[in-house]
Structure formats: C-alpha cells, structure tokens
Amino acid sequence: MFQRSTPRNPSPAKKRDLSLLPHSKPPEVNHLDHQIGLRNGSTSVLEFSPSRVQRAKLAPSLTPSARIEELTRELGQMRQEIQFYRQCFEILQRLRDKSYDVYQQIFLEHYLDPGSGRVGELMSQLHHALEESVRHEAAAKRDWIGFWGRESNQIEDGGWI
C-alpha cells in the first residue's frame, strides 16, 4: 500500500492566506447605493442583491441586439461607478499622506520643544487637510449622483431601506 508522504498539517508556507480570498457575501447597500436606486439607477452592490440576481435568472432571454444595448448601458454605469471610487481612493490617499506628514511634524515638534506654539499650526494644517478631503469627496458624490439625474440638493439623508 502506498502512504502519503505529505504531513497532515501543511506547513505555514503552503497554507492559503484567507484574507486574500474574496468575501463570501456581497457588500452591504450603503446610503449612496440607496439614493441611486431611488432614481431607478443601479450600482454593482444593488445588482448583486439576492432579489436582483433571482430576477435576472427568471427573466426571459434577450435578443442579441437587445443584449448588446443592455451591456453597453451597464458598461457606462460601471465606468461611472469606477470613476467615483477611483476619486474617493485618490482623495483618501492624499489625506493619508498629509495626515502622516503632519503627525510626524507634530511628534517631532513636541519631542524637540514641548512648549512650542507650532503644534497649533500643525493641527490647523491637519484640520485643513481633513476639510479638503470632505469637500472633494462631496464633489465626487455629487458627480456620481448627477449621472443618475439627481441634483445634490435633492439627496435625502433618510429613507434607508
């Protein structure tokens, strides 16, 4: 009889890093997904909801030309969504870089001169960076909502699903 030569417990090098595996369930619907859904729009999160997946399974097959139209429309929507998340990522990267830079300066200033007035100036810089990131994120959100034909002043804060 042949016996396996590999040990029962694989070595740590052979174990898969579970943090790299895709999530087993889709992300939750957030406020922005909800607002876009109210405008008869869609996001990738909404498209993967159990009700929409089931509806798609039961829907009759489309003609090739209708399917091409549908895919073209979905491609435009996905490009808009990707653009929004790309903008948010860039905003957060800039904020992180600025926050880390100011943190290092505050730490060094406090270490070298604990009574220095420069700490207040550095805190002001950090506050400005945070405010700027909020403004840029709001502009990105306004652009994405605008794609669906809803003005930013019409966005409701309530009405959660």
MODELLER restraints for C-alpha pairs under 7 A, 6 or more apart:
rsr = mdl.restraints
at = mdl.atoms
rsr.add(forms.Gaussian(group=physical.xy_distance, feature=features.Distance(at['CA:26:A'], at['CA:45:A']), mean=6.98, stdev=0.5))
rsr.add(forms.Gaussian(group=physical.xy_distance, feature=features.Distance(at['CA:26:A'], at['CA:48:A']), mean=6.93, stdev=0.5))
rsr.add(forms.Gaussian(group=physical.xy_distance, feature=features.Distance(at['CA:27:A'], at['CA:45:A']), mean=6.48, stdev=0.5))
rsr.add(forms.Gaussian(group=physical.xy_distance, feature=features.Distance(at['CA:29:A'], at['CA:45:A']), mean=6.26, stdev=0.5))
rsr.add(forms.Gaussian(group=physical.xy_distance, feature=features.Distance(at['CA:29:A'], at['CA:46:A']), mean=6.90, stdev=0.5))
rsr.add(forms.Gaussian(group=physical.xy_distance, feature=features.Distance(at['CA:33:A'], at['CA:43:A']), mean=6.22, stdev=0.5))
rsr.add(forms.Gaussian(group=physical.xy_distance, feature=features.Distance(at['CA:33:A'], at['CA:46:A']), mean=6.90, stdev=0.5))
rsr.add(forms.Gaussian(group=physical.xy_distance, feature=features.Distance(at['CA:35:A'], at['CA:155:A']), mean=6.99, stdev=0.5))
rsr.add(forms.Gaussian(group=physical.xy_distance, feature=features.Distance(at['CA:36:A'], at['CA:42:A']), mean=6.15, stdev=0.5))
rsr.add(forms.Gaussian(group=physical.xy_distance, feature=features.Distance(at['CA:36:A'], at['CA:145:A']), mean=6.64, stdev=0.5))
rsr.add(forms.Gaussian(group=physical.xy_distance, feature=features.Distance(at['CA:36:A'], at['CA:148:A']), mean=6.73, stdev=0.5))
rsr.add(forms.Gaussian(group=physical.xy_distance, feature=features.Distance(at['CA:39:A'], at['CA:148:A']), mean=6.53, stdev=0.5))
rsr.add(forms.Gaussian(group=physical.xy_distance, feature=features.Distance(at['CA:41:A'], at['CA:148:A']), mean=6.30, stdev=0.5))
rsr.add(forms.Gaussian(group=physical.xy_distance, feature=features.Distance(at['CA:47:A'], at['CA:53:A']), mean=6.92, stdev=0.5))
rsr.add(forms.Gaussian(group=physical.xy_distance, feature=features.Distance(at['CA:80:A'], at['CA:144:A']), mean=6.72, stdev=0.5))
rsr.add(forms.Gaussian(group=physical.xy_distance, feature=features.Distance(at['CA:84:A'], at['CA:140:A']), mean=5.92, stdev=0.5))
rsr.add(forms.Gaussian(group=physical.xy_distance, feature=features.Distance(at['CA:84:A'], at['CA:144:A']), mean=6.26, stdev=0.5))
rsr.add(forms.Gaussian(group=physical.xy_distance, feature=features.Distance(at['CA:87:A'], at['CA:140:A']), mean=6.55, stdev=0.5))
rsr.add(forms.Gaussian(group=physical.xy_distance, feature=features.Distance(at['CA:88:A'], at['CA:137:A']), mean=6.06, stdev=0.5))
rsr.add(forms.Gaussian(group=physical.xy_distance, feature=features.Distance(at['CA:91:A'], at['CA:133:A']), mean=5.89, stdev=0.5))
rsr.add(forms.Gaussian(group=physical.xy_distance, feature=features.Distance(at['CA:91:A'], at['CA:136:A']), mean=6.88, stdev=0.5))
rsr.add(forms.Gaussian(group=physical.xy_distance, feature=features.Distance(at['CA:91:A'], at['CA:137:A']), mean=6.94, stdev=0.5))
rsr.add(forms.Gaussian(group=physical.xy_distance, feature=features.Distance(at['CA:95:A'], at['CA:129:A']), mean=6.25, stdev=0.5))
rsr.add(forms.Gaussian(group=physical.xy_distance, feature=features.Distance(at['CA:95:A'], at['CA:130:A']), mean=6.75, stdev=0.5))
rsr.add(forms.Gaussian(group=physical.xy_distance, feature=features.Distance(at['CA:95:A'], at['CA:133:A']), mean=6.38, stdev=0.5))
rsr.add(forms.Gaussian(group=physical.xy_distance, feature=features.Distance(at['CA:98:A'], at['CA:129:A']), mean=6.78, stdev=0.5))
rsr.add(forms.Gaussian(group=physical.xy_distance, feature=features.Distance(at['CA:99:A'], at['CA:126:A']), mean=6.09, stdev=0.5))
rsr.add(forms.Gaussian(group=physical.xy_distance, feature=features.Distance(at['CA:102:A'], at['CA:122:A']), mean=6.19, stdev=0.5))
rsr.add(forms.Gaussian(group=physical.xy_distance, feature=features.Distance(at['CA:102:A'], at['CA:126:A']), mean=6.33, stdev=0.5))
rsr.add(forms.Gaussian(group=physical.xy_distance, feature=features.Distance(at['CA:106:A'], at['CA:119:A']), mean=5.89, stdev=0.5))
rsr.add(forms.Gaussian(group=physical.xy_distance, feature=features.Distance(at['CA:106:A'], at['CA:122:A']), mean=6.41, stdev=0.5))
rsr.add(forms.Gaussian(group=physical.xy_distance, feature=features.Distance(at['CA:109:A'], at['CA:119:A']), mean=6.87, stdev=0.5))
rsr.add(forms.Gaussian(group=physical.xy_distance, feature=features.Distance(at['CA:142:A'], at['CA:152:A']), mean=5.40, stdev=0.5))
rsr.add(forms.Gaussian(group=physical.xy_distance, feature=features.Distance(at['CA:145:A'], at['CA:152:A']), mean=6.97, stdev=0.5))
